[in-house]
Amino acid sequence: MILICDHKLLIFNLLLIMSVVACEMKILTFTAYEGGKVEIRCPYESGYETHKKYLCRGKCKVLDKDIPVESGSAAKDERFSLTDNTTTHIFTVTITDPRTEDQGQYWCAVERKVYDDYTEIHLEIKHGKSEYTV
């Protein structure tokens, strides 16, 4: 066991670990048309099939999460729904009738024991109609 006595070294090591984790983050971009439908596909690792999944809107701070939909609960907004395919390890959040105010940053999240696993999502809403579902 290594004992770190220097607090500056400990802080440096924590920042280094956090920067490595941050470099592994990926941003998925989805585009929807007002009044249409968008399916946000959120992949997750094997072993988390029974864990709670959710979509978080905005900054998604630890003590201040805006969660429009999560597995095992009714959605706060009926336009949002969540289905989980435990075989493919992808949960899908569907937003029907997307609106301009729905545009922005979201996070696909899988609840874990110590910290939740997040994938950043950017949702763009376009005006007009599409002939096909995006």
Salt bridges, closest charged atoms under 4 A:
GLU34 OE1 - HIS127 ND1 2.98
GLU39 OE2 - LYS37 NZ 3.92
GLU39 OE1 - ARG41 NH2 2.98
GLU45 OE1 - ARG112 NH2 3.80
GLU49 OE2 - HIS89 NE2 2.61
ASP66 OD2 - ARG57 NE 2.86
GLU70 OE1 - LYS52 NZ 2.85
ASP77 OD2 - ARG79 NH2 3.11
ASP84 OD2 - LYS53 NZ 2.88
ASP97 OD2 - ARG99 NH2 3.66
ASP102 OD2 - ARG79 NH1 2.75
GLU111 OE2 - LYS52 NZ 3.49
ASP116 OD2 - LYS65 NZ 3.39
ASP117 OD2 - ARG112 NH2 3.54
